[in-house]
């Protein structure tokens, strides 16, 4: 999925057809419609979709550990009618600022949950023999009032 953003940033559009009148299953394994779908999901994943509410963007900034200002700036640029290159560049700008710790995949998994792209991610807790949410702070209720 991330290769769609990397290619788009470089202006490399994926194939729109296989060059023949009769599609026989050959040709490219990368299609324009797939690249567009990946880019649409990625701008939601990293919090740069122009229509995302500010609170949503702030949550993604917190989860990804990236500056909120970066997300706001990239969303503003995309809100000006940007094409696939700008969407790819916006996604890559956010990804390039992710901290270089070993938890990047976990942060992206939680960001996808916060963005509504998939369900809450869990990790197996060997000590207790149970699944535990990666990031339980979002989507949980507080204790009942007395």
N, C-alpha and C positions, 0 to 999 in steps of 0.2 A: 504494500500500500504506500509506503514512504517513497518508493521509487517514482511514483506518479508526481510527487511534489518536486523531487530532485530533477527529474526530466523537464517538468514544466518550468521550473526556475531557469533552466538552461535553454528554454525555447524549443525543446524537443517534444513535439506533439506525437502521440502514438498513432498508429495507422488507422485511417478511416475506412479502408477496404483492402482486400487482398490483391487488387489489380486485375482481377478477372471478372468476366460477366457471370460466371457460375461458380459460386463458392463451394469448394470441395474439402474444406478443412485445413488447407495448407496456409501458407503466408505467416503473418506475424502472430505472436502470442500476446501482443500488447495492442489494445484497441482504444480508440479515442473515447468511446462511451465509457469504458472502464476507467480510463484516466480521469474523466470528468466526475464519475461517481466517487472515486477515491479522494479527489480533491475536495468534493463537497463534504465528505465525512471528516477529512483532516482539518478543514477550517473550523468545524464544530469541535473536534477533539482538542485542538490547541487554544480554543477560545478567541478566534479572530473573525468569526462570522459577524458581519455588520449588524445583524438583527438580534444578537445575543444581549440579554439584559446585563447591566453593569454588575449586579450581584453575582450572576452566573460567571461572568468573566473574572471577578475577584476570587471566586472559589477555585476556578481553574488555575489562576495565577498562584494561589496558595498550594494547591496540590502539585503542580509542576515545578514549583519553586523558581518561577521566572517573574520578572518585573511586570506589574500590572500596566505600567505606562507603555511597555512594548506591545502588549495585547491591544490596548486602546488605540495606539498609533496604527498598528497593522489593520485593525478593524475599520478605522476611519479611511485608510487608503482603499480598502476593498469596497467600502461603501460608495466610492466614487465611480462605480461601474467598471472595476478592473477585470481583466481577462484571465485566462488560465495561467499565464506567466506570473502575474502579480499574486494570484492565489498560491502558486507554488513557492514564490519568494517569501510570502508572508508566513507560510507554514515552516519553511526552512529557517527563517529568522528566529522563530520561537524555538524550534528544535536545537538550533545551534547554541542557545543560551541555557539549555538544560544542564544542571550540575553533572559533573563527570563521576558520580558515585555509582555503585553497583545496583542502585535501586531505580534506575531509569525506566525499566520495563514495568515495575510495580506502579510508578507514578503515572505512566501512560495508561495502564489498565484502569487505575482509579479515575483518571481524567475522562476516559471513555464512559465510565459509569456515570460520573457527574454530568457529562454532556448528554446523557440519555441514549448513547449508542449501543450499550449492552448492559447486562446485569452487574450487580455488585461483585467484584472479584474477591476471592478467598484464597487462603493459603493453608495447607495442612499443618497443624500443630502436632508434631510427633510426641511431645511430652504429654499432652492431654488426649491425644487420639481423636482430635476433632478439627473441623474446618473453622477458621477464624477469618473475619473480614480483614482485608488489607488496611482499610482506612475507615474505622467505624464512626468517626465523628460526623460525617454527613449522613442524613437520612435516619438518624436514631432519635428517639424521644428522650426527654429528660425524666428524672424520677417523678412519681406522682406527688402532688402537693398534699401537705398534711391535713 
